[in-house]
């Protein structure tokens, strides 16, 4: 599994990326939000959208544009030019709950008695079905099939009886359970909120007299903003003309129960991002070093499966002394609209997106570093491609432990019967993918990799921070 999306069913995807901006000087923010989303495109490639408003204009007037596809497919210069407003939220989406349709694209915009509410959400709720039914029985009419609308409805309902949006968000957070990073635009302020476990990342930035909320720091770098700090697990922050405000009495977090998604460090986040003070690039280098210490093997070359396997491969090389090299050439011009070959010729889809440098691997014992193995289909194909290119041996090292359990917090890890590691020994997995040897990252290395932060390891250990839902909430990707 890797970030080139060979086959939708044999790769992992993140739920979403969120971005918000409030320019206190009154300048339009749509174009900057666009570039912020562009930097977060790796977190979701199915749909995207931007909603903006003018804090000095009439309350309730929101301009929105969203659609299916990548940012540069959905937005044009004319589209961005038409989105006037100094406050706005943006979103890139990959669906793990709710189908992939334009109706489910975000941000969601609600018109209600207090005005308008625009919301962008990253994550999954484990109690969304119950909350949805509760709202439906009280007369709510849903326009989407995503749990983000459940969040929006609860905030809107709470806002009717509270004096501030922050209070409404805090009350809603007492009802919703699961993973969420929220960026919310009200007519006169922008709110950021993170679930008490800290599953999903969210940070604050500043550029001139504008404040930014973003899923990752790489988005801040892209627009030339400085990093201010991370939103803490369970924290609610409000950005107003007075600056950033955080009411600690609203903080819902218990430090002993925090559970950041470790896969942000292994795979999801861009390597140039820093999450909760821990550099993603450093984490992947460290994972590679650990693999070299714990699972050494004699070889001539260490290579990474692009992109997320590259840093771990470099770490393995640094620790082992075995030269690091490039074995794969990636076709960067194959976009999301690429028409995949039919079932009978699936292997050609890999070769179209990825080719092996024969002169780099011919006659050599190769260590191939990948970030994980899901079903094993893609790993087997890549190992075979290396052998076809003349590699004498192919040793596979994985910078994560084996997947044994599904995820309910925003990662589309399938059910156990579709995971290659479920019910198979290490030797059996090795035979399936055709490697000369196979080793995974040890479980005890995960906390070290994440800088000692409390992490969620449920997909590896089966120890869920929150009890899994009684009904599967992961939609078509649970199949």
C-alpha angles and dihedrals in degrees: 000000000000144000097275093079099224093173124006092225096052100050134067124240134197120233102236151316123237132200133177134178136187117188108199091195091063099248121149112264105189097096092048091049088052092057090045090054089047088060089050095046091112088068094062136001104175102080142349140187148176130211121189138178139182112243090203094047133077113311113250098028107126127169114209137181125175139148149151118294141034123328093258090050096050100040131055129182089257092051093052091045090057094054103088121182142100096228126052150143131222137193143192116197143203112177121234094151119030125025125284102260137129090250089063095050116114157265094066115213120203126189111204141152094285094050126262137339125194116191137187117189135190116192143030132276118222093204098044096115093055093045091047093052090047091054093045092053089053092054105269116150114208123212096189140035096230128108090230088077089056088056092048093049093051092050091049092049093048091047091064090067101035133075097227139030089238091061090049091052091048092052091047091050089059088062104039119076127196139039123337144150108186133195111188129186120203123177094270108017145032122231130201123193135176128195117257092251093053092228094154126043125241128172140183125231138177133210118180104309096341129096125212136199116197142165092234139020091236087075090056091052091050094058095039096252125145122238112248103177145299122275103246122237108276093011127133118202128189124204114204136151085279091061130244119350127185121184104208091195087068093053108117100185128122107201089211091060101046114130116178115191104260090202089073086071096039099046124332105068122070112258092241092059126100115211120195090339096310120111113229093212090052090049092054093045088051092050090053091050090051091051090052091050097043101034110028122173134174110255145141102228140025117208135175129220103238134287113356095026094060100078093046089049090053090050091051090051093048092052098040100037090230110137118262116226146164116257101162133063112201122209101228093186096069103099134189091276091063109136106232120219119256122272091266092062104033094136091066089064088066093047092050092054099034134028132184123236099232095194089055097054107023111124093359134120102238130201108204116200119201130171096234146333119235113170094349096233096114094040091054091050094050093047088051091049090054091051091048088053090057104264109163093209135005118206115185122210120183121206092213135051119259117288108243105156139039123254124235098183104076107298118105098226103156128232120287097263090063096049115096093214094053110100094355131104121231090256092052091051090049091055093048093055093038098235126151089227137359134200135169131207111271117251093236090060094063097079090047090050090055093051094257093299118147106264141186113243098168096125088059103031105026089232103131119196087215124033109263115251118265089231122046110256097184099092122204093351092065091068 
